[in-house]
Amino acid sequence: MKVLLTGAAGQLGQALQAAVPVGIELKACSRAELDLADPQACHRAVREFRPDWVLNAGAYTAVDQAEGEPALAEAVNAGAPQAFAESLQASGGRLLQLSTDFVFNGRQGHPYQPQQPVDPLGVYGATKAAGEQRAAEALAPERLCILRTSWVYGPVGRNFLLTMLRLHARKAEAGEQLGVVADQVGCPTATPGLAAACWAVLEHGVHGRHHWSDAGVASWYDFAVAIGELGVSAGLLQRAAVVQPITTADYPTPAQRPRYSLLDCTSTRQALALEPRHWRAALVQVLRQLRAEDGGHPALSP
């Protein structure tokens, strides 16, 4: 099976490359190698490699920055999926399009089902929703899988986990509290498990709209507390800072976030034959990986 992977240098892209199944001929493209804002480059990549699957893990993910760069966000998040879908429709290939909980407005207060209508709040969510729609319009339904996920983090890249580890160390040393938003609820998703789900999509030929996250529920405050506690246990922190719950209003951002973005993953887990894993257990795994690589991981340096 030939697979074209985008976003190869990102946190999910690296996790996908670390877990490539036997029998996969992988062409992994970073942003420098494939500009997702250029539709002709996307068409050309499919035409030249002729993949069985395009695994589109690349995206414009700077949520706040997207508010000031809507055209670029749209080009990457909506234009690239459309270009891939159009080329794959002609070549006979399939597309796995990674998407996000930000396509929902966060107002319903119970887990979102894969088939629910989308209603994004900001530019990032709107462009990701547009990418879903454009891909669906260009590619036969049986050859498209849209996989939404939430609160992605891993041992590399820029993410909440690595930011919190640095802040825990800094604030604890200074004797200061760490304020973290407690009124936004969802579920953290570790890249190793998300990568396994992506490869399972390809293995089983799954199509349609699906959701994937780790199991359980948390606020950002809960996640930050767990990172401190488990970071100490893993030997990555000497001590954790005291985490103070704050409200969204206390920490204003350019982009509005959904207050509740829990995704119902029941049908996806059944389709992929994967057991749910609680987010705390997944967090322990990632922290152990960080510790095993190097206790002085450069991402944790002040």
C-alpha positions as CSV (number, residue, x, y, z in Angstrom):
1,M,0.0,0.0,0.0
2,K,1.4,3.4,-1.0
3,V,0.7,6.3,1.4
4,L,1.4,9.9,1.0
5,L,1.7,11.6,4.4
6,T,1.5,15.4,4.8
7,G,2.6,17.3,7.9
8,A,5.5,14.8,8.4
9,A,7.5,17.2,10.7
10,G,4.5,17.8,13.0
11,Q,3.8,16.0,16.2
12,L,1.2,13.6,14.7
13,G,3.4,13.2,11.5
14,Q,6.3,12.1,13.6
15,A,4.1,9.7,15.6
16,L,2.8,8.2,12.4
17,Q,6.3,7.7,11.0
18,A,7.3,6.0,14.2
19,A,4.5,3.4,13.9
20,V,4.4,2.6,10.1
21,P,2.9,-0.8,9.6
22,V,4.7,-3.5,7.7
23,G,3.8,-3.4,4.0
24,I,3.4,0.4,3.8
25,E,5.4,2.3,1.2
26,L,5.4,5.8,2.8
27,K,6.2,9.1,1.2
28,A,6.4,11.5,4.1
29,C,6.2,15.2,3.2
30,S,7.0,18.1,5.5
31,R,5.8,21.7,4.8
32,A,9.2,22.4,3.1
33,E,8.6,19.5,0.7
34,L,4.9,20.0,0.0
35,D,3.3,23.4,0.4
36,L,-0.3,22.7,1.4
37,A,-1.2,26.3,0.5
38,D,-0.4,25.5,-3.2
39,P,-3.2,23.4,-4.7
40,Q,-1.1,22.7,-7.8
41,A,1.6,21.2,-5.6
42,C,-1.0,19.0,-3.9
43,H,-2.3,17.8,-7.3
44,R,1.3,17.1,-8.5
45,A,2.1,15.1,-5.4
46,V,-0.8,12.7,-6.1
47,R,-0.2,12.6,-9.8
48,E,3.5,11.7,-9.4
49,F,3.4,9.3,-6.4
50,R,-0.1,7.8,-7.2
51,P,-0.8,6.8,-3.6
52,D,-3.5,4.4,-2.5
53,W,-4.1,6.8,0.4
54,V,-3.3,10.4,1.2
55,L,-3.1,10.8,5.0
56,N,-3.5,14.5,5.4
57,A,-2.1,15.2,8.8
58,G,-0.8,18.6,7.8
59,A,-2.8,21.7,8.8
60,Y,-2.7,25.3,9.8
61,T,-3.2,24.8,13.5
62,A,-2.3,28.2,15.0
63,V,-5.8,28.9,16.3
64,D,-5.3,32.5,17.4
65,Q,-3.0,33.4,14.5
66,A,-5.6,32.2,12.1
67,E,-7.9,35.1,13.1
68,G,-5.4,37.4,11.4
69,E,-4.5,35.1,8.5
70,P,-7.8,33.7,7.3
71,A,-6.7,33.4,3.6
72,L,-3.7,31.3,4.5
73,A,-5.7,29.1,7.0
74,E,-8.3,28.5,4.3
75,A,-5.7,27.7,1.7
76,V,-4.1,25.0,3.9
77,N,-7.1,23.7,5.8
78,A,-9.7,23.8,3.0
79,G,-7.8,24.2,-0.3
80,A,-5.4,21.3,0.2
81,P,-8.1,18.7,1.1
82,Q,-10.1,19.8,-2.0
83,A,-7.0,19.4,-4.2
84,F,-6.1,16.0,-2.8
85,A,-9.8,14.8,-3.2
86,E,-10.0,16.0,-6.8
87,S,-6.8,14.2,-7.7
88,L,-7.7,11.1,-5.8
89,Q,-11.1,11.0,-7.5
90,A,-9.2,10.8,-10.8
91,S,-6.6,8.3,-9.7
92,G,-8.7,6.0,-7.7
93,G,-7.0,6.6,-4.3
94,R,-8.5,7.4,-0.9
95,L,-8.2,10.3,1.6
96,L,-7.9,10.3,5.3
97,Q,-8.6,13.9,6.3
98,L,-7.7,14.8,9.9
99,S,-10.1,17.3,11.4
100,T,-10.9,18.8,14.8
101,D,-13.4,19.3,17.6
102,F,-13.3,23.1,16.7
103,V,-15.9,22.4,14.0
104,F,-18.5,22.4,16.8
105,N,-19.7,25.4,18.8
106,G,-19.4,23.7,22.2
107,R,-22.8,24.7,23.4
108,Q,-24.7,21.4,23.7
109,G,-23.1,19.9,26.9
110,H,-23.0,16.3,25.8
111,P,-20.6,14.4,23.5
112,Y,-20.8,15.3,19.8
113,Q,-21.8,12.5,17.4
114,P,-19.9,12.2,14.1
115,Q,-22.9,13.0,11.9
116,Q,-24.0,16.1,13.8
117,P,-24.1,19.4,11.9
118,V,-21.0,21.6,12.3
119,D,-21.0,25.2,13.6
120,P,-17.5,26.5,14.1
121,L,-16.8,29.6,16.2
122,G,-13.6,31.0,14.6
123,V,-11.4,30.9,11.5
124,Y,-9.5,27.8,12.4
125,G,-12.7,25.7,12.9
126,A,-14.4,27.3,9.9
127,T,-11.6,26.4,7.6
128,K,-11.3,22.8,8.9
129,A,-15.1,22.4,8.4
130,A,-14.7,23.8,4.9
131,G,-12.0,21.2,4.2
132,E,-14.3,18.4,5.3
133,Q,-17.0,19.7,3.0
134,R,-14.9,20.3,0.0
135,A,-13.3,16.9,0.2
136,A,-16.7,15.3,0.5
137,E,-17.9,17.2,-2.6
138,A,-14.9,16.1,-4.7
139,L,-14.4,12.5,-3.7
140,A,-16.6,9.4,-3.7
141,P,-18.0,8.8,-0.2
142,E,-16.5,5.3,0.0
143,R,-13.0,6.7,-0.6
144,L,-13.1,9.4,2.1
145,C,-12.6,9.2,5.8
146,I,-12.8,12.3,8.0
147,L,-11.3,11.7,11.4
148,R,-11.9,14.5,14.0
149,T,-9.9,14.6,17.1
150,S,-9.3,16.9,20.1
151,W,-6.6,18.4,22.3
152,V,-3.7,16.7,20.6
153,Y,-0.3,16.5,22.3
154,G,2.8,14.3,22.2
155,P,6.5,14.2,23.2
156,V,7.6,16.5,20.3
157,G,6.4,19.8,18.8
158,R,4.5,22.7,20.4
159,N,1.7,21.5,22.6
160,F,-0.1,21.9,26.0
161,L,1.9,19.1,27.6
162,L,5.3,20.5,26.9
163,T,4.2,24.0,27.7
164,M,2.8,23.0,31.1
165,L,5.9,21.0,32.0
166,R,8.0,24.1,31.4
167,L,5.6,26.3,33.3
168,H,5.3,23.8,36.2
169,A,9.1,23.8,36.6
170,R,9.4,27.6,36.3
171,K,6.5,28.5,38.6
172,A,7.4,25.9,41.2
173,E,10.9,27.2,41.4
174,A,9.6,30.8,41.8
175,G,6.9,29.8,44.3
176,E,4.2,31.1,42.0
177,Q,0.8,29.6,41.1
178,L,-0.1,28.5,37.6
179,G,-3.5,29.7,36.3
180,V,-5.2,27.4,33.9
181,V,-8.7,27.6,32.4
182,A,-11.2,25.3,34.1
183,D,-14.4,26.0,32.2
184,Q,-13.4,24.5,28.8
185,V,-14.1,20.7,28.8
186,G,-13.0,18.0,26.3
187,C,-10.5,15.1,26.2
188,P,-6.7,15.1,25.6
189,T,-5.5,12.9,22.8
190,A,-2.0,11.5,22.8
191,T,-0.3,11.2,19.4
192,P,0.7,7.5,19.8
193,G,-2.9,6.4,20.1
194,L,-4.1,8.8,17.4
195,A,-1.4,7.5,15.0
196,A,-2.6,3.9,15.8
197,A,-6.2,5.0,14.9
198,C,-5.1,6.5,11.6
199,W,-3.2,3.4,10.5
200,A,-6.2,1.3,11.5
201,V,-8.4,3.5,9.3
202,L,-6.2,2.5,6.3
203,E,-6.0,-1.1,7.3
204,H,-9.8,-1.5,7.6
205,G,-10.6,0.8,4.7
206,V,-12.9,2.8,6.9
207,H,-14.9,5.7,5.3
208,G,-17.3,8.3,6.5
209,R,-17.1,10.8,9.4
210,H,-15.5,9.5,12.6
211,H,-14.3,10.8,16.0
212,W,-11.2,9.8,17.9
213,S,-9.8,10.9,21.2
214,D,-8.5,9.1,24.3
215,A,-11.2,8.1,26.8
216,G,-12.6,10.2,29.7
217,V,-13.2,13.8,30.2
218,A,-11.1,16.8,31.5
219,S,-10.9,20.5,31.7
220,W,-7.6,22.2,30.8
221,Y,-7.2,22.7,34.5
222,D,-7.6,19.0,35.2
223,F,-5.1,18.2,32.4
224,A,-2.6,20.7,33.9
225,V,-2.9,19.3,37.4
226,A,-2.3,15.7,36.0
227,I,0.7,16.9,34.1
228,G,2.3,18.3,37.2
229,E,1.4,15.2,39.4
230,L,2.5,12.6,36.8
231,G,5.5,14.7,35.6
232,V,6.9,14.4,39.2
233,S,6.2,10.7,39.3
234,A,8.0,10.3,35.9
235,G,11.0,12.2,37.1
236,L,10.6,15.0,34.7
237,L,9.8,17.6,37.4
238,Q,11.3,18.0,40.8
239,R,8.0,19.4,42.0
240,A,4.8,20.7,40.5
241,A,3.4,24.2,40.8
242,V,0.1,24.8,42.5
243,V,-2.5,25.1,39.7
244,Q,-5.2,27.7,40.1
245,P,-8.4,27.3,38.2
246,I,-9.4,30.4,36.2
247,T,-12.2,31.2,33.7
248,T,-12.1,31.7,30.0
249,A,-12.9,35.4,30.7
250,D,-9.7,35.6,32.9
251,Y,-7.6,34.4,29.9
252,P,-8.9,36.2,26.8
253,T,-7.6,35.0,23.4
254,P,-8.2,36.3,19.8
255,A,-10.1,33.1,18.8
256,Q,-13.1,31.9,20.7
257,R,-12.8,28.3,22.0
258,P,-15.7,25.8,22.3
259,R,-16.6,25.4,26.0
260,Y,-17.5,21.8,25.6
261,S,-15.9,19.7,22.8
262,L,-16.1,16.1,24.0
263,L,-16.3,13.7,21.0
264,D,-18.4,10.5,21.0
265,C,-15.9,7.9,19.7
266,T,-18.0,4.8,20.3
267,S,-18.7,3.9,16.6
268,T,-15.1,4.6,15.6
269,R,-13.6,2.4,18.2
270,Q,-15.9,-0.4,17.0
271,A,-15.1,0.2,13.4
272,L,-11.3,0.2,14.1
273,A,-11.4,-2.6,16.6
274,L,-9.4,-0.5,19.1
275,E,-10.0,-0.4,22.8
276,P,-10.4,3.0,24.5
277,R,-7.6,4.2,26.7
278,H,-8.1,6.7,29.4
279,W,-6.3,10.0,28.8
280,R,-4.3,9.7,32.1
281,A,-2.9,6.3,31.1
282,A,-2.0,7.8,27.7
283,L,-0.3,10.7,29.4
284,V,1.7,8.4,31.6
285,Q,3.0,6.7,28.4
286,V,4.0,9.9,26.8
287,L,5.8,11.1,29.9
288,R,7.7,7.9,30.2
289,Q,8.7,8.3,26.5
290,L,10.0,11.7,27.3
291,R,11.9,10.4,30.3
292,A,13.4,7.5,28.4
293,E,14.6,9.7,25.5
294,D,16.4,12.2,27.9
295,G,15.5,13.5,31.3
296,G,16.8,16.8,30.1
297,H,14.7,16.9,27.1
298,P,15.3,20.2,25.2
299,A,11.6,20.9,25.0
300,L,11.5,21.1,28.8
301,S,14.4,23.6,29.1
302,P,13.5,27.0,30.4
